[in-house]
Amino acid sequence: MGGQSYSRIQIDEGVAHFEGRCEVVPKLGAPGFITMATGNRFDQVASFPDMSSCEGLEFVLKTNVEYEGYRISFGKAHPKGARFAYGFKAPLPMSKLPPVGEFGVVRIPFNRFSDKWNDATGEIEVECADDERFCPTKKWLRSPEQLSFWGEGVEGAVDLKIRSISAVGCDPSASEEAIAPSKIVSNLHSVMSNPFFLAMTLVLCLLICSMGLVCYCCYRCGRRGGVVKTDDAEATKLTTENAGSEDDQDLEESEMVRYRDTPAIVDLEFT
């Protein structure tokens, strides 16, 4: 964020290595963020099994540095009044992580996630336990669409390795089949969850509609002009034909008068 922070990811023998550094953004005067996420915002859609009957997430991971800005999020939920914050997020404080340099198990119940968090610092503003409106819903537990690890709101180096991610406390009948929503549905959720994308989409739709209206008006004007020209041509043709007919009538009448006024000449033969 802000062109200051940087990160990279490497996957080796099934272990994802997320490292980089979260730097202070000059315009904000505060640290930005870096993320490692499944899939892609618009091109690739990640698949997940249904977690709606589960109690939480379990991670086997380790951190190689002391860093208090680790966070985890999933889904694309967007609470009313938020700007760029989307998804249900929970902190990964050092007190809950294994000792530095050692792999260990970390469990986070779903009721520790909230989608009411500060999009500048990443800090949870309203806990799920305090207001159920911000708790993960069945919709997003059935199909999270995206899962992300963050280094956010704290300046410093990030060095995290993740060996596995699992849903725990699930109903015995829960399926492990991973399913991805259609790309259209996923992209729509991405647009609706982010005010910037939503505004750009609305502007694009307005431009397309305006261009369509202009083209339609031009088409109608062209059609109307063609009809007017045709009507003028027909009227001119009819006028010409009618004029020709009147001239013929006048000619016939003048011939009749001439023959009527001319004395009859009779040739007589005398024997």
C-alpha positions in Angstrom: 0.0 0.0 0.0 1.3 3.5 -0.9 4.2 2.1 -2.8 6.3 1.7 0.4 5.4 -1.7 1.8 6.4 -4.8 -0.1 6.0 -8.6 0.1 6.5 -11.8 -1.7 5.2 -15.4 -1.4 6.9 -18.7 -2.1 5.4 -22.1 -1.9 7.9 -24.9 -1.2 6.9 -28.5 -0.4 3.4 -27.5 0.5 4.5 -24.7 2.9 3.5 -21.1 2.0 6.2 -18.5 2.9 4.9 -15.0 3.3 7.6 -12.4 3.9 8.1 -8.7 3.4 7.9 -5.4 5.3 5.1 -3.1 6.3 6.3 0.5 6.0 4.8 3.8 6.9 2.8 5.5 4.1 3.9 9.1 3.9 0.4 10.4 3.0 -1.1 8.7 6.0 1.7 9.1 8.4 1.0 5.5 9.5 1.9 1.9 8.5 0.0 0.4 5.5 -0.4 -3.3 4.8 0.7 -6.3 2.8 -1.4 -9.4 2.0 -1.2 -13.0 0.9 -4.5 -14.1 -0.5 -6.1 -17.1 -2.2 -7.2 -16.8 -5.8 -7.4 -13.3 -7.4 -9.7 -10.4 -7.0 -11.3 -10.8 -10.5 -9.4 -13.4 -12.6 -9.2 -16.6 -10.4 -11.9 -17.9 -8.0 -10.7 -19.9 -5.0 -12.6 -23.0 -4.0 -13.5 -23.9 -0.4 -15.5 -26.7 1.3 -18.7 -25.7 3.2 -17.7 -24.5 6.7 -21.2 -23.5 7.8 -21.4 -26.4 10.3 -17.9 -25.8 11.7 -16.7 -23.9 14.8 -13.6 -22.2 13.6 -10.3 -22.4 11.7 -7.0 -24.2 12.6 -3.6 -23.3 11.3 -0.2 -25.0 11.5 2.2 -22.1 11.2 5.3 -20.3 12.5 6.7 -16.8 12.5 10.3 -16.1 12.2 10.1 -12.6 13.6 8.4 -10.8 16.4 5.5 -8.9 14.7 2.2 -7.7 16.2 0.4 -6.9 12.9 -0.5 -10.4 11.7 -4.1 -10.9 10.8 -6.3 -13.4 9.0 -9.5 -12.7 7.0 -12.0 -14.5 4.8 -15.0 -13.6 2.7 -16.0 -10.4 1.0 -18.7 -9.0 3.4 -18.9 -5.3 3.6 -20.6 -3.6 6.6 -22.6 -0.5 6.2 -20.6 2.7 6.6 -17.2 1.1 5.9 -15.0 2.3 3.1 -12.5 -0.3 1.8 -12.8 -2.8 4.6 -14.3 -6.1 3.4 -14.2 -9.7 4.8 -14.3 -11.0 8.3 -11.1 -10.4 10.1 -9.4 -11.6 13.3 -6.0 -10.7 14.8 -3.1 -13.2 15.1 -1.3 -11.6 18.2 2.1 -12.9 19.2 0.7 -14.1 22.5 -1.4 -16.7 20.5 1.3 -17.8 18.1 3.9 -20.5 18.7 7.4 -19.4 19.9 9.3 -17.6 17.2 11.0 -20.1 14.8 8.7 -23.0 15.8 5.7 -24.6 14.0 2.6 -24.9 16.2 -1.2 -25.1 16.1 -3.3 -21.9 16.2 -7.1 -22.1 16.5 -9.5 -19.2 15.9 -13.2 -19.6 16.5 -15.5 -18.0 14.0 -17.0 -15.8 16.7 -13.6 -14.1 17.0 -14.0 -12.8 13.4 -15.8 -9.5 12.7 -16.4 -7.5 9.5 -16.5 -4.2 11.4 -12.8 -3.3 11.4 -10.8 -0.2 10.7 -9.6 -0.1 7.1 -6.7 2.1 8.0 -5.3 0.1 10.9 -6.9 -3.3 10.6 -8.0 -3.1 14.3 -11.4 -4.7 15.1 -13.9 -1.9 16.0 -16.9 -4.0 17.0 -16.4 -7.6 18.2 -18.8 -10.3 16.9 -19.6 -11.1 20.6 -20.8 -7.5 21.1 -22.9 -7.3 18.0 -24.0 -10.3 16.0 -24.6 -8.2 12.9 -20.9 -8.3 12.3 -20.4 -12.1 12.9 -19.6 -14.4 10.0 -22.8 -15.4 8.2 -23.8 -18.8 6.8 -23.5 -17.4 3.3 -19.8 -16.6 3.7 -19.1 -19.8 5.7 -20.6 -21.9 2.9 -18.5 -20.2 0.3 -15.7 -17.8 1.6 -14.4 -17.1 -1.9 -11.2 -15.6 -0.4 -8.8 -16.1 2.5 -6.0 -13.7 3.3 -3.1 -13.3 5.7 -2.1 -9.8 6.5 0.8 -7.7 7.8 -1.1 -4.6 8.7 -1.1 -1.4 10.8 2.3 -2.2 12.4 5.6 -1.1 11.0 8.2 -3.9 10.7 9.3 -7.1 9.0 6.8 -9.9 8.2 8.0 -13.5 8.0 5.3 -16.1 8.3 5.1 -19.8 7.2 1.8 -21.7 6.9 1.8 -25.4 6.6 -1.9 -26.1 6.7 -5.3 -24.5 7.1 -8.3 -26.5 8.3 -11.9 -26.0 9.5 -12.5 -27.7 12.9 -15.5 -28.6 15.0 -17.5 -29.5 12.0 -20.6 -31.6 11.8 -19.7 -35.3 11.0 -21.8 -35.1 7.8 -19.9 -32.0 6.5 -18.4 -32.5 3.0 -14.8 -32.0 2.3 -15.5 -31.2 -1.4 -14.1 -27.8 -2.3 -16.5 -25.8 -4.5 -16.0 -22.4 -6.1 -18.7 -20.0 -7.1 -19.1 -18.9 -10.7 -16.6 -16.2 -11.8 -19.5 -13.8 -12.5 -20.9 -14.2 -9.0 -17.5 -13.9 -7.4 -16.7 -10.7 -9.4 -20.0 -9.2 -8.5 -19.2 -9.8 -4.8 -15.8 -8.2 -5.3 -17.4 -5.1 -6.9 -20.2 -4.8 -4.3 -17.8 -5.1 -1.4 -15.5 -2.3 -2.4 -16.8 1.3 -2.8 -14.1 2.2 -5.3 -14.9 -0.7 -7.6 -18.6 -0.1 -7.2 -18.2 3.6 -8.1 -16.1 2.8 -11.1 -18.7 0.2 -12.3 -21.6 2.7 -11.9 -19.6 5.3 -13.9 -18.9 2.7 -16.6 -22.5 1.7 -16.8 -23.6 5.3 -17.1 -21.1 5.9 -19.9 -22.3 2.8 -21.7 -26.0 3.9 -21.3 -25.2 7.4 -22.4 -23.4 6.1 -25.5 -26.3 3.8 -26.3 -28.8 6.6 -25.9 -26.8 8.9 -28.2 -26.5 6.1 -30.8 -30.3 5.5 -30.6 -31.1 9.2 -31.0 -28.8 9.4 -34.1 -30.4 6.3 -35.6 -33.9 7.7 -35.0 -32.9 11.1 -36.5 -31.4 9.4 -39.5 -34.6 7.3 -40.0 -36.8 10.4 -39.7 -34.6 12.4 -42.2 -34.9 9.5 -44.6 -38.7 9.4 -44.3 -39.0 13.2 -44.8 -36.8 13.0 -48.0 -38.9 10.1 -49.3 -42.1 12.0 -48.7 -40.7 15.1 -50.5 -39.7 13.0 -53.4 -43.1 11.4 -53.6 -44.9 14.7 -53.4 -42.7 16.2 -56.2 -43.4 13.1 -58.3 -47.1 13.4 -57.8 -47.1 17.1 -58.5 -45.2 16.6 -61.7 -47.6 13.9 -62.8 -50.6 16.0 -62.0 -49.1 19.0 -63.8 -48.6 16.8 -66.8 -52.2 15.7 -66.8 -53.5 19.2 -66.6 -51.3 20.2 -69.6 -52.7 17.4 -71.6 -56.2 18.4 -70.7 -55.5 22.0 -71.8 -54.1 20.8 -75.1 -57.1 18.6 -75.8 -59.4 21.5 -75.0 -57.5 23.9 -77.3 -57.6 21.4 -80.1 -61.4 21.0 -79.7 -61.9 24.8 -79.8 -59.7 25.1 -82.9 -61.7 22.4 -84.8 -64.9 23.9 -83.6 -64.1 27.4 -84.8 -62.6 26.4 -88.2 -65.2 26.4 -91.1 -65.9 23.1 -92.6 -64.4 22.6 -96.1 -66.4 20.2 -98.3 -65.1 19.0 -101.6 -67.9 18.6 -104.1 -67.5 16.7 -107.2 -69.8 17.7 -110.1 -70.6 15.4 -112.7 
